[in-house]
Amino acid sequence: MRIGVDLDDVIAVCAVPYLRRFAQEYKVALPDDKEIGWHLLREMDARVSPEERDRFRIKLYDGTFFSELDIYEDCPIVLERLVQRGHEIYFITARAEARRMVTETWLREKRILDYAKAVHLKPRGDFRPDHPRGRYDAEGSAQYKTRLAQELQLDVFCEDDVVISKALAEAGIRVLLFDHPWNRDVGHDHITRVSGWAEVAGLLGV
């Protein structure tokens, strides 16, 4: 099979450290780690404006944030087994192409870069003119990932984002949706919810 794999919150633990930094910066309370997620940012409008959140994100991403992320348990061994069984892995992230160096350096340090046939980041200039610059664009990322998944003729896509998962599923691509607090309401015939990489291994027979 050809398998697309998202990075943040599928391979790299991203939401929890991000929200911790956010809470520290703006003095807001967070729930238990298991309930921390991107959905909480949408509830912050009364405390932190969308424009201020954009500034925080860009500043954080321009620093050392991506180079300090942890990797999810069992991810390296499952990727290794998939490659050993002859499957092709494609890392596909909505991170900007400008972050290729830090992204590939981190993948190399975690010893998983060589498992991928290619690493795809969102191309420079690939943005919707009607969307605020500097703000995460789930719709634009969904279009990018769906288009790429079709071009690569992917059989399966490991993803966590709500909008992206739905777009992939509606395009007929099987999605293994990594369970997180922000995607609990997602459902589709082509979406299978998974608790982690051990469950992915079981579903894909490795």
ChimeraX attribute file (.defattr): number of C-alpha atoms within 10 A of each C-alpha:
attribute: neighborCount
match mode: 1-to-1
recipient: residues
	/A:1	15
	/A:2	17
	/A:3	22
	/A:4	29
	/A:5	23
	/A:6	22
	/A:7	22
	/A:8	20
	/A:9	19
	/A:10	22
	/A:11	25
	/A:12	19
	/A:13	18
	/A:14	21
	/A:15	18
	/A:16	18
	/A:17	17
	/A:18	20
	/A:19	20
	/A:20	15
	/A:21	15
	/A:22	19
	/A:23	13
	/A:24	12
	/A:25	10
	/A:26	12
	/A:27	10
	/A:28	13
	/A:29	10
	/A:30	16
	/A:31	9
	/A:32	6
	/A:33	12
	/A:34	9
	/A:35	14
	/A:36	20
	/A:37	21
	/A:38	18
	/A:39	14
	/A:40	14
	/A:41	15
	/A:42	11
	/A:43	10
	/A:44	13
	/A:45	12
	/A:46	8
	/A:47	10
	/A:48	14
	/A:49	13
	/A:50	15
	/A:51	13
	/A:52	10
	/A:53	18
	/A:54	16
	/A:55	13
	/A:56	16
	/A:57	17
	/A:58	12
	/A:59	12
	/A:60	15
	/A:61	14
	/A:62	11
	/A:63	10
	/A:64	11
	/A:65	15
	/A:66	20
	/A:67	15
	/A:68	12
	/A:69	18
	/A:70	14
	/A:71	19
	/A:72	15
	/A:73	14
	/A:74	15
	/A:75	18
	/A:76	17
	/A:77	15
	/A:78	19
	/A:79	22
	/A:80	17
	/A:81	15
	/A:82	19
	/A:83	18
	/A:84	12
	/A:85	12
	/A:86	10
	/A:87	16
	/A:88	18
	/A:89	24
	/A:90	20
	/A:91	21
	/A:92	25
	/A:93	21
	/A:94	21
	/A:95	19
	/A:96	15
	/A:97	16
	/A:98	12
	/A:99	14
	/A:100	15
	/A:101	10
	/A:102	14
	/A:103	21
	/A:104	15
	/A:105	14
	/A:106	20
	/A:107	22
	/A:108	13
	/A:109	11
	/A:110	12
	/A:111	11
	/A:112	17
	/A:113	18
	/A:114	12
	/A:115	21
	/A:116	19
	/A:117	14
	/A:118	14
	/A:119	19
	/A:120	19
	/A:121	19
	/A:122	20
	/A:123	13
	/A:124	9
	/A:125	9
	/A:126	12
	/A:127	17
	/A:128	12
	/A:129	8
	/A:130	6
	/A:131	12
	/A:132	12
	/A:133	11
	/A:134	13
	/A:135	14
	/A:136	14
	/A:137	15
	/A:138	14
	/A:139	15
	/A:140	18
	/A:141	22
	/A:142	20
	/A:143	15
	/A:144	20
	/A:145	25
	/A:146	24
	/A:147	15
	/A:148	15
	/A:149	22
	/A:150	14
	/A:151	9
	/A:152	13
	/A:153	14
	/A:154	19
	/A:155	15
	/A:156	23
	/A:157	27
	/A:158	26
	/A:159	26
	/A:160	24
	/A:161	23
	/A:162	17
	/A:163	17
	/A:164	22
	/A:165	28
	/A:166	21
	/A:167	19
	/A:168	24
	/A:169	20
	/A:170	15
	/A:171	14
	/A:172	16
	/A:173	21
	/A:174	21
	/A:175	28
	/A:176	25
	/A:177	27
	/A:178	22
	/A:179	19
	/A:180	21
	/A:181	13
	/A:182	16
	/A:183	19
	/A:184	12
	/A:185	7
	/A:186	16
	/A:187	15
	/A:188	13
	/A:189	10
	/A:190	18
	/A:191	23
	/A:192	17
	/A:193	21
	/A:194	18
	/A:195	12
	/A:196	18
	/A:197	21
	/A:198	15
	/A:199	17
	/A:200	22
	/A:201	17
	/A:202	10
	/A:203	12
	/A:204	12
	/A:205	10
	/A:206	17
